[in-house]
Amino acid sequence: MTGLAERQAALVRALVAAGELPEGFDRDAIDTASKALLRKRSGEVGGHLPHVSRALGDRFFALFAAWAEGRPKVNTHADAEAFTAYLAAIGELPARSRRRRRLFGPRRT
């Protein structure tokens, strides 16, 4: 990998997977961009799991952020499945959602 490619990969890790920030980048700007990307990612997962998002309300983002820390996105469907499993494992998956998960699983789009 070239020096530029290595720096770009490190920047992406810093943005989406809590990686170490390469030299020469503004920490505050990267943190702001990272939070915006996490918020966008949680919105996409919430769109796949509207019943979970509604049931958790304001707690949805905090729970998603805790789960997503250090986990780079694979795709939205995989995120939705893994996040649902995480919620079930920590006892936070709403009862109605547990029934829906058995019947339908996360919605694919």
Beta strands, then each sheet from edge to edge (+ up, - down):
end
